[in-house]
Amino acid sequence: MEQLERQQIIALVKREVVPAIGCTEPMAVALCVARATEILGHRPEKVTALLSANILKNAMGVGIPGTGMIGLPIAIALGALIGRSEYQLEVLKDCTPQAVNEGKQFIDEKRIHIALKDGIEEKLYIEVICQAGTEQATAVIAGGHTDFRYLARNGEVLLDKQSVSAAEEEETAPELNLHKVYEFATTAPLDEIRFILETARINKAAAEQSFQGDYGHGLGKMLRGNYEHRIMGDSVFSHILSYTSGACDARMAGAMIPVMSNSGSGNQGISATIPVVVFAEENGKTEEELIRALMLSHLTVIYIKQSLGRLSALCGCVVAATGSSCGITWLMGGDYRQITYAVQNMIANLTGMICDGAKPSCALKVTTGVSTAVLSAIMAMENRTVTSVEGIIDEDVDRSIRNLTQIGTRGMNETDRVVLDIMTKK
């Protein structure tokens, strides 16, 4: 692989694997509010948020870090009161109890209006209008959780990239396929990819912190307790499940715990990281092996998300667990052919799992994903793979990935609409 292409891939991974506190959808809304407030120049009297359906879906039932509260209103209020756009997806990390009280008052005074944005095709779209007296500031994020497309103050346009589509921006990214992902992860100079170890440190720490508290449905803590010995067994497999679900428990409950996200999702970052880390540590793998397995996992997720999109009707754990299955297969001694088997097995099993928003029960879906990742890796190492005469699987693994992403986009669009309709009418 040429150095230029290698550097492009490294830049891509560094853009997509970043720290986040809390669920990335409400944090992206808070980020947009914070930027609009900064442009306005002082505290807004009124904040209007116009959102795509997928943003609304993922922000309705999730805890907001440091608040003990759920949903968008408090995220928007704090974005206006204490948010700092320079923190990106850690925009609310300066939150204090006093700020939360002020945020509650901001909500009680009916200063926040939230609605669906009509007439857009973009699944990730956030438009925020902050007003104070006769002054007004507007900020728009679209395509990516931190990608500002439009900024304006009192009619003066400060930034306008709305004509640039996400697809056009993707053209500047390196063109990937699974073999290129494998080649990069297994051959790139170690010092150039060592940065991926930070995902291991941060995401495992999130899991360990979750065991000290009582977050969400407490699935990780539950699995780590009596059930680990009585039912699951004290094994690498049970540790993968407890650590992964524990980190998700804390994050979805709104704990002020940072995680390393992947492609705009903290749960994807957790699911791509922790199974690989636990397997490597408990099987005595070297630091180099861990680094390369983590890079294989994370870059596989990024590759699949390039055609799936950041938000879709398909649960992100399907993609993230596919990445970790690749990493685990490689750590088991698998070659490229066996890694393709793991991917085929994952696609044959989990395709179609719906996303019904970010919420505490995401820990259940994450656990389903990573348990399937281990199963798929075991099958792959036994040279067992779902074949092209079965369902949506193609002989070409990259075509199988496209089949998965087509179902997650075009095939499940109506599912997305029905899910949102059900959620908003409960």
Secondary structure, 3 states (H helix, E strand, C coil): CCHHHHHHHHHHHHHHCCEEECCHHHHHHHHHHHHHHHHHCCCCCEEEEEECHHHHHHHCCCEECCCCEECHHHHHHHHHHCCCHHHHHHCCCCCCHHHHHHHHHHHHCCCEEEEECCCCCCCCEEEEEEEECCEEEEEEEECCCCCEEEEEECCEEEEECCCCCHHHHHCCCCCCCHHHHHHHHHHCCHHHHHHHHHHHHHHHHHHHHHCCCCCCCCHHHHHHCHHHHHHHCCCHHHHHHHHHHHHHHHHHCCCCCEEECECCEHHHHHHHHHHHHHHHHHCCCCHHHHHHHHHHHHHHHHHHHHHHCCCCCECHHHHHHHHHHHHHHHHCCCCHHHHHHHHHHHHHHHCCCECCCCCCCHHHHHHHHHHHHHHHHHHHHCCCCCCCCCCCCCCCHHHHHHHHHHHHHHHCHHHHHHHHHHHHCC
